[in-house]
């Protein structure tokens, strides 16, 4: 019997100096305003402990305890692998956000993100990489961007990544602002703050998925933002989760168990043509 052990290890992933991503960056001046990451505005983005599985000692697999068909998982599912995939997705978002510069086209930033994922040795994507600039931050996942906008010196953008590591689906997204427009920075910060409120409701009160998005709408209004209820969260698991037909988190009539659901928050500014997005694993 193959024995495994979980060993914590610091993961250092240097950027290849001659990659296509690096060549793309040479187009843009180092003096341009660097995007201000959301975690610098609203507290640290969530971090998961990155662990490597070795064969030194036996370690029992941890699987969700649930009787709900919409929370089914595959035989390979492991909460540790879910956390690893999530940690790697956040690393990819962090790296991409630091490389995006004013003057880039949205399509160029998206190509850069694909290179970042490749450099981090993802196994595959499980949903298309999204990078949205400016007014396109109001678009939902299934909507196409309008044109191919250039990121401005005072602008807003979000990144949404879904990729597979260790056979499990990572999925994360965050919003960033360039320059010093206070309204854009407030919008980016608000998406994360609203996510935190809803996640706390899930952790502390163990409410059903329907209640999470009712609460999210109530809190968004109280904060002065408009919640997009066309975006209501979804399942993840060992790849592919789609075979389990879990539906939307916001339609789930039971308590969502940890390590199985992505909480998505998308808001719109009440009067300006942009919005913000944040998502992470409920775990």
C-alpha positions as CSV (number, residue, x, y, z in Angstrom):
1,X,0.0,0.0,0.0
2,X,1.4,3.4,-1.0
3,X,1.9,5.6,2.1
4,X,1.8,9.3,1.9
5,X,2.6,12.2,4.2
6,X,1.8,15.9,4.0
7,X,4.9,18.0,4.4
8,X,4.8,21.8,4.4
9,X,7.2,23.4,2.0
10,X,7.8,26.9,0.9
11,X,7.2,27.1,-2.8
12,X,9.4,29.4,-4.8
13,X,8.5,29.9,-8.4
14,X,10.9,32.3,-10.3
15,X,9.8,34.0,-13.5
16,X,11.6,32.7,-16.6
17,X,13.6,35.8,-17.9
18,X,13.2,34.9,-21.5
19,X,9.6,33.8,-21.6
20,X,7.0,35.3,-24.0
21,X,5.5,37.0,-21.0
22,X,8.8,38.8,-20.3
23,X,9.1,39.8,-23.9
24,X,5.6,41.3,-23.8
25,X,6.5,43.3,-20.8
26,X,9.4,45.0,-22.6
27,X,6.8,47.0,-24.6
28,X,5.8,48.9,-21.5
29,X,7.8,51.5,-19.6
30,X,9.0,50.7,-16.1
31,X,7.9,54.2,-15.0
32,X,4.2,53.6,-15.6
33,X,1.9,53.3,-12.6
34,X,1.9,49.8,-11.3
35,X,-1.5,48.3,-10.5
36,X,-2.4,48.5,-6.8
37,X,-3.5,45.0,-5.7
38,X,-6.7,44.6,-3.8
39,X,-4.9,42.9,-0.8
40,X,-3.0,46.1,-0.3
41,X,-6.2,48.1,0.0
42,X,-8.5,45.7,1.9
43,X,-6.2,43.4,3.9
44,X,-4.3,40.3,2.7
45,X,-5.9,38.1,0.1
46,X,-6.5,34.6,1.5
47,X,-3.5,32.3,1.5
48,X,-3.6,28.5,1.7
49,X,-0.7,26.4,3.0
50,X,1.0,24.8,0.0
51,X,1.9,21.2,0.8
52,X,3.6,18.4,-1.1
53,X,2.5,14.8,-0.9
54,X,5.4,12.3,-0.3
55,X,5.4,8.6,0.5
56,X,7.0,8.6,3.9
57,X,4.0,7.8,6.1
58,X,0.3,7.1,5.9
59,X,-2.1,10.0,6.0
60,X,-5.9,9.5,5.9
61,X,-7.8,11.2,3.1
62,X,-10.2,13.9,4.2
63,X,-13.4,14.0,2.2
64,X,-16.5,16.1,2.7
65,X,-19.3,14.6,4.8
66,X,-22.4,15.2,2.9
67,X,-25.5,13.4,1.7
68,X,-26.4,16.0,-0.9
69,X,-26.2,14.8,-4.6
70,X,-25.1,18.3,-5.6
71,X,-22.1,18.0,-3.4
72,X,-20.8,14.7,-4.9
73,X,-17.1,14.4,-5.6
74,X,-14.9,12.0,-7.5
75,X,-12.9,9.1,-6.1
76,X,-9.7,11.2,-6.2
77,X,-11.1,14.1,-4.2
78,X,-8.9,15.4,-1.3
79,X,-9.4,18.6,0.6
80,X,-5.6,19.0,0.7
81,X,-5.4,18.9,-3.1
82,X,-8.3,21.5,-3.2
83,X,-6.3,23.8,-1.0
84,X,-3.2,23.3,-3.0
85,X,-5.0,24.1,-6.3
86,X,-6.4,27.2,-4.7
87,X,-3.0,28.3,-3.4
88,X,-1.5,27.9,-6.8
89,X,-4.4,29.9,-8.4
90,X,-3.8,32.8,-6.0
91,X,-0.1,32.7,-6.8
92,X,-0.9,33.0,-10.5
93,X,-3.3,35.9,-9.9
94,X,-0.7,37.7,-7.7
95,X,2.0,37.3,-10.4
96,X,-0.2,38.4,-13.2
97,X,-1.5,41.5,-11.3
98,X,2.0,42.6,-10.7
99,X,2.8,42.4,-14.4
100,X,-0.2,44.2,-15.8
101,X,0.6,47.8,-16.6
102,X,-1.3,50.8,-18.0
103,X,-0.9,50.9,-21.7
104,X,-1.6,47.1,-22.1
105,X,-4.5,45.8,-24.2
106,X,-6.9,43.6,-22.4
107,X,-6.0,40.8,-24.8
108,X,-2.3,41.2,-24.0
109,X,-3.0,40.9,-20.3
110,X,-4.9,37.7,-21.0
111,X,-2.1,36.2,-23.0
112,X,0.3,37.2,-20.2
113,X,-2.0,35.3,-17.8
114,X,-1.8,32.2,-19.9
115,X,2.0,32.3,-19.8
116,X,1.9,32.8,-16.0
117,X,-0.2,29.7,-15.6
118,X,2.1,27.7,-17.9
119,X,5.1,28.8,-16.0
120,X,3.4,27.6,-12.8
121,X,3.0,24.1,-14.3
122,X,-0.8,24.0,-14.2
123,X,-2.2,20.7,-15.7
124,X,-4.9,22.4,-17.7
125,X,-7.5,25.2,-17.5
126,X,-11.0,24.2,-16.5
127,X,-12.6,27.6,-17.4
128,X,-11.3,30.3,-19.7
129,X,-9.0,32.9,-18.2
130,X,-10.7,36.3,-17.9
131,X,-9.1,39.7,-17.6
132,X,-11.5,42.6,-17.7
133,X,-10.5,46.3,-18.1
134,X,-12.6,49.4,-17.3
135,X,-16.2,49.1,-18.3
136,X,-15.8,45.4,-19.1
137,X,-15.6,44.8,-15.3
138,X,-19.4,44.9,-15.5
139,X,-19.5,41.9,-17.8
140,X,-20.5,38.5,-16.4
141,X,-18.5,35.4,-17.0
142,X,-20.5,34.4,-20.1
143,X,-20.5,37.8,-21.7
144,X,-17.8,38.9,-24.2
145,X,-15.8,42.0,-23.6
146,X,-16.6,45.1,-25.6
147,X,-13.6,45.6,-27.9
148,X,-10.0,45.3,-26.7
149,X,-9.6,48.3,-24.3
150,X,-6.3,49.7,-23.2
151,X,-5.7,49.9,-19.4
152,X,-5.5,53.6,-18.3
153,X,-3.2,55.3,-15.8
154,X,-6.3,55.6,-13.5
155,X,-8.3,52.5,-14.2
156,X,-9.7,49.3,-12.8
157,X,-9.5,45.6,-13.8
158,X,-10.1,42.2,-12.5
159,X,-8.7,38.7,-13.0
160,X,-10.6,35.4,-12.9
161,X,-8.6,32.2,-13.1
162,X,-9.8,28.6,-13.1
163,X,-7.0,26.0,-13.5
164,X,-6.2,22.4,-12.4
165,X,-3.3,21.3,-10.2
166,X,-3.0,17.8,-8.7
167,X,-6.2,16.9,-10.5
168,X,-8.2,19.5,-8.6
169,X,-9.9,22.7,-9.7
170,X,-8.6,26.0,-8.4
171,X,-10.8,29.1,-8.9
172,X,-10.1,32.6,-7.7
173,X,-10.7,36.2,-8.8
174,X,-9.8,39.7,-7.6
175,X,-10.0,43.3,-8.6
176,X,-7.2,45.8,-8.9
177,X,-6.9,49.5,-9.6
178,X,-4.2,51.6,-11.2
179,X,-3.4,55.2,-10.3
180,X,-5.2,57.1,-7.5
181,X,-8.8,57.3,-8.5
182,X,-10.5,57.0,-5.0
183,X,-13.8,55.7,-6.4
184,X,-12.1,52.8,-8.3
185,X,-10.0,51.9,-5.3
186,X,-13.1,51.9,-3.1
187,X,-15.0,49.7,-5.6
188,X,-12.1,47.2,-5.7
189,X,-11.9,47.2,-1.9
190,X,-15.7,46.8,-1.5
191,X,-15.9,43.5,-3.5
192,X,-13.4,41.9,-1.1
193,X,-15.1,43.4,1.9
194,X,-18.5,42.1,0.8
195,X,-17.0,38.7,0.2
196,X,-15.6,38.7,3.7
197,X,-19.0,39.6,5.2
198,X,-20.8,36.8,3.3
199,X,-18.1,34.2,4.1
200,X,-18.3,35.1,7.8
201,X,-22.1,34.5,7.6
202,X,-21.4,31.1,6.1
203,X,-18.8,30.2,8.8
204,X,-20.6,31.6,11.8
205,X,-24.3,30.9,11.1
206,X,-24.2,27.8,8.8
207,X,-26.9,29.1,6.5
208,X,-28.0,27.7,3.2
209,X,-26.7,28.9,-0.1
210,X,-30.0,30.8,-0.9
211,X,-29.5,32.8,2.3
212,X,-25.9,33.7,1.5
213,X,-26.9,35.6,-1.6
214,X,-29.9,37.2,0.1
215,X,-27.5,38.4,2.7
216,X,-25.0,39.5,0.1
217,X,-27.6,41.6,-1.7
218,X,-28.7,43.2,1.6
219,X,-25.1,44.0,2.6
220,X,-24.2,45.4,-0.8
221,X,-27.1,47.8,-0.7
222,X,-26.1,48.9,2.8
223,X,-22.6,49.5,1.6
224,X,-23.8,51.5,-1.4
225,X,-23.1,49.1,-4.2
226,X,-25.3,47.1,-6.6
227,X,-24.9,43.3,-6.4
228,X,-25.0,41.3,-9.7
229,X,-27.3,38.4,-8.9
230,X,-26.6,36.8,-12.2
231,X,-23.4,35.6,-10.6
232,X,-24.2,33.3,-7.7
233,X,-21.3,30.9,-7.1
234,X,-20.7,27.4,-8.2
235,X,-19.2,23.9,-7.4
236,X,-15.6,22.8,-7.6
237,X,-13.9,19.5,-6.9
238,X,-11.5,17.0,-8.4
239,X,-11.7,17.7,-12.1
240,X,-14.3,17.8,-13.6
241,X,-16.9,19.0,-11.1
242,X,-19.4,19.6,-14.0
243,X,-20.4,15.9,-14.1
244,X,-22.0,16.3,-10.6
245,X,-24.4,19.0,-11.8
246,X,-24.2,21.0,-8.6
247,X,-25.8,24.2,-9.9
248,X,-25.3,27.6,-8.4
249,X,-24.4,28.2,-4.8
250,X,-27.1,30.9,-4.6
251,X,-29.7,28.3,-5.5
252,X,-28.5,25.6,-3.1
253,X,-31.1,24.8,-0.4
254,X,-28.7,23.3,2.1
255,X,-25.7,24.3,4.1
256,X,-22.7,24.4,1.7
257,X,-19.9,22.2,3.0
258,X,-16.3,23.4,3.0
259,X,-14.0,22.7,0.0
260,X,-16.8,22.3,-2.5
261,X,-18.1,25.7,-3.4
262,X,-16.8,29.0,-4.8
263,X,-18.4,32.1,-3.4
264,X,-18.6,34.8,-6.2
265,X,-19.2,38.5,-5.6
266,X,-19.6,40.9,-8.4
267,X,-20.7,44.5,-7.8
268,X,-21.4,47.6,-9.8
269,X,-20.7,51.2,-9.0
270,X,-24.1,52.9,-8.5
271,X,-23.4,55.7,-11.0
272,X,-20.1,55.0,-12.8
273,X,-19.5,52.6,-15.7
274,X,-17.4,49.9,-13.9
275,X,-17.6,47.3,-11.2
276,X,-15.5,44.8,-9.2
277,X,-15.3,41.1,-8.7
278,X,-14.0,38.8,-6.0
279,X,-14.2,35.0,-5.6
280,X,-12.6,32.3,-3.5
281,X,-13.2,28.8,-2.1
282,X,-15.4,28.4,1.0
283,X,-13.1,26.3,3.1
